[in-house]
């Protein structure tokens, strides 16, 4: 992987480290508020630190600061929106999202919906991505990977394949209906025609 935007949030990094493919030639490295410290410790060249800057610490004077003052959204949501505007069409990956306050952890997936972001959020147990309506998306996987569908309100899933329980023209709503599916191949294909959906991939495989 190369040419992507790599964002470091201020939470904990995965215990086994940042996925190596994310450290391979990112085009841009950003710090979400105090997240710049993770990148600096890894020896990465941080282009800017963004957020409300209330817990940014003491970054180098030369490090560009971009103030995103809206207090009606989390720093993660604001940074995802900023990336969508300033790095349109470029893959965005976020690490440093574990730990921290419960309300922030609960809002992590919702930030994808709020920002209308195509970013991938990397967590200790796996990752999260928003499935935007109107196009068929391939999610890389491997047999046994646990796939979860997490609707925000009513969602119409036109197509889901490459899993134990495929779907076609199915309506799902906020709840637990979409959890604990299982990938059966290296490619999971999904298309949503209406609604806000987050897809999770779990690192834990079924026995």
HELIX and SHEET records of a PDB file:
HELIX    1   1 UNK A   20  UNK A   23  5                                   4    
HELIX    2   2 UNK A   33  UNK A   35  5                                   3    
HELIX    3   3 UNK A   36  UNK A   41  1                                   6    
HELIX    4   4 UNK A   75  UNK A   86  1                                  12    
HELIX    5   5 UNK A  102  UNK A  106  1                                   5    
HELIX    6   6 UNK A  108  UNK A  115  1                                   8    
SHEET    1   A 9 UNK A  64  UNK A  67  0                                        
SHEET    2   A 9 UNK A  48  UNK A  51  1                                        
SHEET    3   A 9 UNK A  28  UNK A  32  1                                        
SHEET    4   A 9 UNK A   5  UNK A   8  1                                        
SHEET    5   A 9 UNK A  92  UNK A  95  1                                        
SHEET    6   A 9 UNK A 120  UNK A 123  1                                        
SHEET    7   A 9 UNK A 126  UNK A 131 -1                                        
SHEET    8   A 9 UNK A 187  UNK A 205 -1                                        
SHEET    9   A 9 UNK A 136  UNK A 140 -1                                        
SHEET    1   B10 UNK A  64  UNK A  67  0                                        
SHEET    2   B10 UNK A  48  UNK A  51  1                                        
SHEET    3   B10 UNK A  28  UNK A  32  1                                        
SHEET    4   B10 UNK A   5  UNK A   8  1                                        
SHEET    5   B10 UNK A  92  UNK A  95  1                                        
SHEET    6   B10 UNK A 120  UNK A 123  1                                        
SHEET    7   B10 UNK A 126  UNK A 131 -1                                        
SHEET    8   B10 UNK A 187  UNK A 205 -1                                        
SHEET    9   B10 UNK A 145  UNK A 161 -1                                        
SHEET   10   B10 UNK A 167  UNK A 172 -1                                        
SHEET    1   C10 UNK A  64  UNK A  67  0                                        
SHEET    2   C10 UNK A  48  UNK A  51  1                                        
SHEET    3   C10 UNK A  28  UNK A  32  1                                        
SHEET    4   C10 UNK A   5  UNK A   8  1                                        
SHEET    5   C10 UNK A  92  UNK A  95  1                                        
SHEET    6   C10 UNK A 120  UNK A 123  1                                        
SHEET    7   C10 UNK A 126  UNK A 131 -1                                        
SHEET    8   C10 UNK A 187  UNK A 205 -1                                        
SHEET    9   C10 UNK A 145  UNK A 161 -1                                        
SHEET   10   C10 UNK A 181  UNK A 182 -1                                        
END                                                                             
